[in-house]
């Protein structure tokens, strides 16, 4: 993987974490500013958690798609320049695409955890 790809992935992970933290902070600030019931605070926090999950998954899917396109482009250019090297380039390209897709799947797993294993859901009843 290139430095550019790793940088993009690091930015996506940071953005996902920042969105989740921002949602939690918004719920806490709302509870401090206004006298809200516990149920209303949980509903606000849960809605921001859902926004964070959706944004994180969108960024991860976009990042994985761009990274896979760059990987395939580089491999196809190498094969076009040296057709006899296609066997040597094809397997590493497939492994790289699999690893990139795995990062997207991990993000999906975290988004599912945020949505379904959220501790705020217990407060909503």
Backbone as numpy.savetxt, mean C-alpha at the origin, in Angstrom:
# Nx Ny Nz CAx CAy CAz Cx Cy Cz
16.43 -4.88 -8.01 15.59 -3.70 -8.01 16.47 -2.46 -8.01
16.02 -1.47 -8.69 16.79 -0.25 -8.77 16.52 0.64 -7.57
17.35 1.61 -7.40 17.18 2.56 -6.31 15.88 3.33 -6.49
15.55 3.63 -7.74 14.31 4.37 -8.02 13.09 3.57 -7.57
13.09 2.26 -7.85 11.97 1.41 -7.46 11.87 1.31 -5.94
13.01 1.11 -5.30 13.00 1.02 -3.84 12.56 2.33 -3.20
12.96 3.45 -3.78 12.53 4.75 -3.26 11.03 4.91 -3.40
10.49 4.53 -4.55 9.03 4.61 -4.75 8.29 3.74 -3.74
8.79 2.53 -3.51 8.13 1.65 -2.55 8.21 2.22 -1.13
9.35 2.79 -0.78 9.48 3.39 0.55 8.52 4.56 0.72
8.36 5.37 -0.32 7.42 6.49 -0.26 5.99 5.99 -0.09
5.64 4.91 -0.79 4.29 4.36 -0.68 4.02 3.84 0.73
4.99 3.13 1.30 4.82 2.61 2.66 4.69 3.76 3.65
5.51 4.80 3.48 5.42 5.96 4.36 4.06 6.65 4.24
3.58 6.80 3.01 2.28 7.46 2.80 1.16 6.65 3.43
1.23 5.33 3.31 0.20 4.48 3.89 0.19 4.60 5.42
1.37 4.56 6.02 1.44 4.70 7.47 1.02 6.08 7.94
1.38 7.10 7.19 1.00 8.46 7.56 -0.51 8.65 7.47
-1.13 8.04 6.45 -2.59 8.16 6.31 -3.29 7.48 7.48
-2.79 6.33 7.90 -3.41 5.63 9.03 -3.23 6.43 10.33
-2.04 6.98 10.54 -1.80 7.77 11.74 -2.62 9.05 11.73
-2.75 9.65 10.56 -3.54 10.88 10.45 -4.99 10.62 10.80
-5.54 9.48 10.40 -6.92 9.14 10.73 -7.11 8.98 12.22
-6.13 8.36 12.89 -6.24 8.19 14.34 -6.14 9.54 15.06
-5.26 10.41 14.58 -5.12 11.72 15.20 -6.37 12.57 15.01
-7.00 12.47 13.86 -8.23 13.22 13.61 -9.33 12.82 14.59
-9.43 11.53 14.86 -10.46 11.06 15.79 -10.18 11.56 17.20
-8.89 11.56 17.61 -8.54 12.04 18.95 -8.80 13.54 19.07
-8.45 14.30 18.05 -8.68 15.74 18.09 -10.17 16.07 18.14
-10.95 15.29 17.42 -12.39 15.53 17.45 -12.96 15.27 18.83
-12.44 14.28 19.51 -12.92 13.97 20.86 -12.53 15.06 21.85
-11.36 15.66 21.65 -10.92 16.69 22.57 -11.64 18.01 22.33
-11.86 18.36 21.08 -12.46 19.65 20.76 -13.95 19.71 21.09
-14.65 18.68 20.78 -16.09 18.68 20.96 -16.45 17.57 21.93
-17.43 17.81 22.73 -17.88 16.79 23.65 -18.72 15.76 22.89
-18.05 14.73 22.38 -18.73 13.71 21.59 -18.91 12.45 22.42
-19.88 11.70 22.06 -20.06 10.41 22.72 -18.99 9.45 22.21
-18.78 8.40 22.95 -17.78 7.41 22.58 -18.11 6.77 21.24
-19.37 6.57 20.98 -19.80 5.96 19.73 -19.49 6.86 18.53
-19.69 8.16 18.68 -19.40 9.10 17.58 -17.90 9.18 17.31
-17.08 9.16 18.37 -15.63 9.18 18.19 -15.17 7.92 17.47
-15.73 6.77 17.85 -15.36 5.51 17.20 -15.77 5.53 15.73
-16.94 6.09 15.44 -17.40 6.14 14.05 -16.49 7.03 13.21
-16.06 8.16 13.77 -15.15 9.03 13.02 -13.79 8.37 12.80
-13.27 7.75 13.84 -11.98 7.07 13.71 -12.05 5.92 12.72
-13.17 5.19 12.75 -13.33 4.08 11.82 -13.44 4.58 10.39
-14.12 5.69 10.17 -14.24 6.21 8.81 -12.87 6.65 8.28
-12.04 7.27 9.12 -10.70 7.67 8.68 -9.81 6.46 8.47
-10.03 5.40 9.24 -9.27 4.18 9.03 -9.62 3.57 7.68
-10.89 3.63 7.31 -11.29 3.11 6.00 -10.67 3.94 4.87
-10.62 5.25 5.06 -9.98 6.11 4.05 -8.50 5.76 3.94
-7.83 5.55 5.06 -6.41 5.19 5.04 -6.19 3.85 4.34
-7.08 2.88 4.60 -6.95 1.58 3.94 -7.12 1.70 2.43
-8.09 2.47 2.01 -8.34 2.64 0.57 -7.18 3.38 -0.10
-6.70 4.45 0.53 -5.58 5.20 -0.05 -4.31 4.35 -0.09
-4.06 3.62 0.97 -2.88 2.76 0.99 -2.92 1.72 -0.09
-4.07 1.10 -0.29 -4.19 0.09 -1.33 -4.07 0.71 -2.71
-4.62 1.91 -2.90 -4.51 2.58 -4.19 -3.07 2.91 -4.52
-2.33 3.45 -3.53 -0.93 3.77 -3.77 -0.11 2.52 -4.03
-0.38 1.46 -3.28 0.38 0.22 -3.46 0.10 -0.39 -4.83
-1.14 -0.37 -5.26 -1.48 -0.93 -6.57 -0.83 -0.11 -7.69
-0.85 1.20 -7.55 -0.23 2.06 -8.57 1.28 1.85 -8.59
1.89 1.78 -7.42 3.33 1.56 -7.35 3.74 0.21 -7.91
2.97 -0.82 -7.59 3.28 -2.16 -8.11 3.12 -2.19 -9.63
2.10 -1.53 -10.15 1.89 -1.51 -11.59 3.04 -0.80 -12.31
3.48 0.32 -11.77 4.59 1.06 -12.38 5.88 0.25 -12.31
6.13 -0.35 -11.16 7.35 -1.14 -11.00 7.36 -2.35 -11.94
6.22 -3.00 -12.09 6.15 -4.14 -13.01 6.34 -3.70 -14.45
5.80 -2.56 -14.80 5.97 -2.06 -16.16 7.43 -1.72 -16.44
8.10 -1.11 -15.48 9.51 -0.78 -15.65 10.34 -2.05 -15.77
10.04 -3.05 -14.95 10.77 -4.32 -15.00 10.57 -5.01 -16.34
9.34 -5.10 -16.80 9.07 -5.75 -18.08 9.72 -4.98 -19.23
9.68 -3.66 -19.16 10.30 -2.84 -20.20 11.80 -3.11 -20.29
12.46 -3.14 -19.14 13.91 -3.37 -19.14 14.24 -4.76 -19.68
13.46 -5.76 -19.27 13.73 -7.12 -19.74 13.48 -7.24 -21.24
12.41 -6.65 -21.72 12.11 -6.74 -23.16 13.12 -5.97 -23.99
13.63 -4.86 -23.48 14.68 -4.15 -24.21 15.95 -4.98 -24.28
16.27 -5.64 -23.17 17.45 -6.50 -23.18 17.30 -7.67 -24.13
16.11 -8.26 -24.19 15.85 -9.37 -25.11 15.89 -8.88 -26.56
15.38 -7.67 -26.79 15.39 -7.13 -28.16 16.82 -6.87 -28.64
17.69 -6.45 -27.73 19.08 -6.18 -28.12 19.89 -7.45 -28.29
19.61 -8.44 -27.44 20.32 -9.72 -27.52 19.32 -10.85 -27.40
18.73 -11.29 -28.49 17.72 -12.34 -28.43 18.23 -13.65 -27.84
19.52 -13.92 -27.96 20.06 -15.16 -27.41 20.11 -15.14 -25.88
19.98 -13.97 -25.27 20.00 -13.86 -23.81 18.61 -13.92 -23.20
17.61 -14.25 -24.00 16.24 -14.24 -23.48 16.04 -15.25 -22.35
16.70 -16.40 -22.43 16.59 -17.40 -21.37 17.19 -16.91 -20.06
18.26 -16.13 -20.14 18.92 -15.62 -18.94 18.16 -14.44 -18.34
17.39 -13.74 -19.13 16.67 -12.56 -18.63 15.25 -12.88 -18.17
14.66 -13.93 -18.70 13.25 -14.19 -18.45 12.98 -14.60 -16.99
13.77 -15.52 -16.45 13.53 -15.99 -15.08 13.75 -14.89 -14.05
14.85 -14.13 -14.11 14.98 -13.03 -13.14 13.87 -11.99 -13.25
13.40 -11.75 -14.49 12.30 -10.80 -14.65 11.04 -11.33 -13.95
10.74 -12.61 -14.15 9.55 -13.18 -13.50 9.67 -13.15 -11.98
10.84 -13.45 -11.46 11.02 -13.40 -10.00 10.83 -11.97 -9.47
11.36 -11.01 -10.19 11.19 -9.61 -9.77 9.73 -9.20 -9.78
9.00 -9.59 -10.81 7.57 -9.26 -10.89 6.81 -9.94 -9.74
7.19 -11.17 -9.42 6.53 -11.86 -8.30 6.79 -11.13 -6.99
8.02 -10.69 -6.76 8.33 -9.96 -5.52 7.58 -8.63 -5.46
7.47 -7.96 -6.58 6.73 -6.70 -6.62 5.26 -6.95 -6.31
4.69 -7.98 -6.88 3.27 -8.30 -6.64 3.05 -8.69 -5.18
4.04 -9.34 -4.58 3.94 -9.71 -3.17 3.82 -8.48 -2.29
4.52 -7.41 -2.62 4.39 -6.18 -1.84 2.97 -5.63 -1.92
2.36 -5.71 -3.09 0.96 -5.29 -3.22 0.03 -6.16 -2.40
0.30 -7.46 -2.35 -0.54 -8.37 -1.57 -0.37 -8.10 -0.07
0.86 -7.79 0.36 1.06 -7.45 1.77 0.27 -6.19 2.14
0.23 -5.24 1.25 -0.53 -4.02 1.51 -2.02 -4.33 1.59
-2.49 -5.22 0.72 -3.89 -5.64 0.79 -4.18 -6.29 2.14
-3.27 -7.11 2.61 -3.44 -7.77 3.91 -3.54 -6.74 5.03
-2.67 -5.74 5.01 -2.72 -4.70 6.04 -4.02 -3.90 5.95
-4.47 -3.61 4.73 -5.73 -2.88 4.56 -6.90 -3.70 5.10
-6.90 -5.00 4.85 -7.96 -5.87 5.37 -7.92 -5.89 6.90
-6.71 -5.93 7.47 -6.61 -5.88 8.93 -7.15 -4.56 9.48
-6.85 -3.46 8.80 -7.36 -2.16 9.26 -8.88 -2.11 9.23
-9.46 -2.74 8.23 -10.92 -2.67 8.09 -11.62 -3.64 9.03
-11.14 -4.88 9.11 -11.90 -5.90 9.84 -11.42 -6.15 11.26
-10.18 -5.86 11.58 -9.67 -6.10 12.93 -9.45 -4.80 13.68
-10.23 -3.79 13.36 -10.09 -2.49 13.96 -10.68 -2.49 15.37
-9.93 -2.03 16.38 -10.48 -2.02 17.74 -11.63 -1.03 17.92
-11.78 -0.07 17.03 -12.87 0.89 17.15 -14.22 0.25 16.82
-14.21 -0.86 16.09 -15.48 -1.50 15.74 -16.22 -2.02 16.97
-15.46 -2.42 18.00 -16.09 -2.92 19.22 -16.86 -1.84 19.96
-16.48 -0.59 19.77 -17.17 0.51 20.45 -18.48 0.88 19.77
-18.62 0.47 18.50 -19.83 0.83 17.77 -21.01 -0.08 18.08
-20.73 -1.21 18.65 -21.83 -2.10 19.05 -22.26 -3.08 18.06
